Amino acid sequence: MVAVDQAGWRLDVFLAHHFPHYSRVHLRRIITAGGVRVDDRGGKPSYRLHPGQRVLVTLPEIPREAPKPEPIPLEILYEDDWLAAINKPPGMVVHPARGHWSGTLASAIQYHFGGQLSTVGGPSRPGIVHRLDRDTSGVIVVAKNDVAHGVLAAQFQDRRVEKEYFAIVAGTPELDRDRIEQPIGAHPHEREKMAIRRDHPQSRWAETFYEVLERFDGFAAVRIVPKTGRTHQIRVHLGHIGCPVLCDRHYGGRARLTRGELRRDPSDTQVLLERQALHALRLRIAHPDTGKRLDLEAPLPGDIQCVLAELRRWRSTPS
């Protein structure tokens, strides 16, 4: 129940006060997904509370202990006493969640950095400031102390972090470069998906810039700069314009890509890709101690490089 001295608090702030082991971003996702009821009604993260209101919260299961350190190899792009930047491989979940209690990035960084990680996110999320989807590869930053965590989290919250992604899409965008501005909310029927929801009260405005780097017959290589940071934003927006991320089965892509599909040879069943062709290429942040700009870049992984090579060989178009 909302106390008198909590009058006017935002709903997400109220929840963060009562559930300190959850990040504010995660709590907002729970609210947006309908997991919080205020006097038996849904609410937005920014909803202002009144004394005496009852807040009912349905929280997903989280582990009670810190993830067990696991000797998982990591490609460390940058490291100092304040932070580390990791090139996350595809297929790795960032932190423990239902059905993914081991093999996570959290377990890997526990092994590599031990007690040199922030505790702000709670025991299950040591050092975790932001996240990438399981099948998205690329650069991710972890904080080595609580001060660094707070400074970095504020940069993400205030949209001062410059993010750049690389994707291969199925289809060819009509324009060489464009800006997609469409609100995103929870999918009305599928719990794990997001969708364009223009008139839904819990939708949030989202903005994505893209630039076509290379065109192929039926495909394109694209540079993407998300201006906001909504869940699945890039994937939803590219699917919305009819050019879903290649092999993104949730938003319009095929489940896998074989070499025969590119060569137009059904007998060639060699699988080239079985995950979304989306890579977090670059992050530009201000160092939490010195304020100096850091340009953190993760090279393209082998599977995406292989697909690009095959596209250039078999699906090139006249320039």
N, C-alpha and C positions, 0 to 999 in steps of 0.2 A: 504494500500500500504506500502511496506517495505521502510523505510527511510534510508538515507545514513548511519546514525550512527547505524543502525541495521544490516548492512551487516555482514554476517557470523554467525548470530544468528541461533541456531537450531529452527526448526519449532515449537516444543513444548514449547520452552522458549518464543518465540514470542507470542504464543497464551496465555501463562500464564501471560505475561505482559499486554495483552489487556483484558483478562477475569480473573481477580483475584479471582472471586467467585467460579471458578472451580479449582479443584486440578489438579496437573500436570498429575497424573495417569489417571484421568477422561479425560483430554484433549488428552492424548495419545490414549485412547480407541476410542475417536471420530475420530482422524486421521486414526487409523488402520481400522475403520469401513467405511472409505470413506467419512466422513463428512467434509473434508477440501480439497480444490482445490487450487493449486498454479499455476497461469497462465493456468487455466483450466486443470491441470493435478493433479493426486493424488501424495501424498508424504509420506515419512516416518517421524516419530517424530524427527529423527536425521538429516533430510535434512537441509543443510545450505542455508540460504536465500541470495538473491542478491538485491541491491537497485533497486527500481522501480517495483519489482514483485508485482502482485495483489494476495492477499490471500482471498479466499471466504470460509466462515465458516457457516455450518448449525448446530446450537446448539440445543440440546433437551430442551424442556421446563423444567424450574426449578422454584420452588417457590421463590417469592421475599422476603418473610419474614422468620424469624426463625420458625422452627416447634413449634406448640403449645404444651406446656408441658402436658403430659397425665400421670395419676397415674397407670402406668403399672408396675406390680411387676417385679423386677430384682433380679437375683442371683449374688451378688457381690462377686467375688473370692478374690479380693485384692483391697485395696484403701489406698492412702496417699494424700499428698498435690499436687503431681505432676501427678498422673495418677490413673486410676481405670481399673480393669479387670473384664469383665462381662461374664457370661455364657449365650450366646445368645440362646434363644429357637428356635426350628425350626418354619418356617412359618413367621418369623419377618423380614421385610425389614430393612436394616441398616439406610438408609436416605431417605427422600421424593423423589419420582420420579413419573413419569406419571402413574396414576392409583393407587398410594400408597401414599396418602397425610397424612394419620393418622395411628396410631398403629405401628409406626416405632421405632427403637432403639433410633434415634435422639430425638423423642418426650419423650421417657422414661427417657433418661439421662438428658434432660432439666428439667424434674420434680424432679429427684432425686438429681441432682448436681447444678441446677440453673445456676447462673452466674460463676460458677467455671469450665468453659470449655474453651478450646482454640477457637480462632476465625479465624485461618489460612484458614480453608476450606470454609469460607463464612457463611452467615447466615443460610443456609439450612443444614449445616454439622457441627454443634458445637461439638468440641471434637473428631470428626471422623478422625482417622489416617489411618485406613485400613478397609476392609470390608470382609464380608462373604456372600455367596449366600443366598437368602431368606430361602431355605429349608435345608441349612447346619447349624447345631447347633455347639455350642462350644465357646471357649475362644476368646474374642475380646478386644482390649485395646483402651481406650479413654484417650485423653490428657486433663489435667486440666488447662494448661496455654500454651501460644504460644511458650515459650522456650522448654517446654517438647514436644510439637507437632513437632517442628523442629528437635529435637534430635531423636525422635522416627521415624519420617518419613525418616530421613537419614539412620537409621539402616535398615529399610525395603528396601529402595532404593539400598543400598549397599550390600544387602543379608547377613546382619549380624544377622538377626533374625532367630532362629532355630524354624521351624514349624514341628509339628507332628500331623497327622490325623489318625483316625480310620474309617474303612469302612467295610461293609459287601458287597461282590460282588456276582453277579450272574455268576456262572461258577467257575472253579478252575484253577488258574494259573499253567502253566506247571512247573515253577521253584519255589523253596521255597523263593527265593529272587532274585531281578533283578533290573536293572536300565533302565528306558524307556527314550530314547533321541530322540524326534521327534519335529519338528517345528510346531507351532500353529499359525493359522491366522483366519480371519473371514470366516465363512461358505459361500460358493459361492452362495447359494440360500436362506438360512434361516437366517434372520437378527439377531435373538437373540441367535444364536449358533456359536460355534467356531469349527474348524476342523483341522486335520493334513494337512498342505499345504507345501509340501517340496520345490516346485519351485516357490512359490508366493513371489513377492518382498516385501510384507508387513508382511510376516510371521516372527515370532520371535522364536529363539531357546528355547526349554523347556526341563527340565530334572526332572524326578521323580524317587525316589527310593521307592521300596515296599518290604515288608517282610510278608509272610504268617504266621499268628499266629495260625490259627486253620482251619482245612479242614473239610468240611461236604459233604454229597452227593449232588452235584450240586451247592454248595455255598462255600464261604471262608470268614474268618475274616482276615483283612489285616491291617498292620501298614504302613503308607505312610509318606515319608519325601520329600516334594517338594523342589528342589534346586533352582528353579526359581519361579516366581509368576505370571504366565500368567492367563488370564481370563479363568475360567473353566478347568484349566490345569489338575487337578487330574481326573476329570470326562472324559475329552477327552482322556487322556492317557490310563486309565483303559478300556474304551470302545474300544480303538484301539487294545488292546491285547485280545479282546474277553471276557473280564470279567468286564462288566459295573457295576457301583455302583447300588446296588439293589434299585429298584423303581425310577431310574433316567430315566424318560420317554424321555428326550431329547437325551440321548446318548446310547440308546439300552436296557434300563431296562424296566420292566413292570410298569404300572401305579400304581398298588397296590399289596400287598401281603396278602393273606388270610391264616388263620390257616389250612384250608383244603388242600391248596396246599402243605404245609409241611407234613401234615399227610396222604396225598393222599386220602382224603375223600371229594368229591365234595359237600356233604351235609353240611359241616362245612364252613359257609361263614363269620365267624368272621374276620374282617379286622385287621391285625397286624400292617401294615405300609402303608402310603400313601405319603411318601416323600422320597427323596434320603437318603440312610443309610450312611451318611457321617458326621463325627463329628470332629471338630477342638479340638483335645485332649490336646495339650500342645503348649505353646509359651515360648521361652527362650530369654529374652531381657536384655540389660544393662540398669540399672535405669538411667533416664535422668539427675539426679542430682548427685548421688554418684558414678555411674558407676558400682555399684554392680550388679551381675547377679541375675535376677529374674526368677524363674521357675514357670510359671503360668499354672495350670492344671484344666480342666473342666471335671467332672465325666460324664460317659456315661449317656445319657438321658434314660428315662423309655421305650420309644418305641423300641430303639435299644437293650436295655437289654432284653426286652420281646422276640424279635426275636431271640436273641442268646440263650435264654433258650429253646425256641421251637426247634431250630436247634439241640441243644445238646440232646434234648429228642427224636426227630423223625428222624434226618438226620445225626447222628454220623457215622463216618467211622472207621474201625479198625486202630489202631495206628501202 
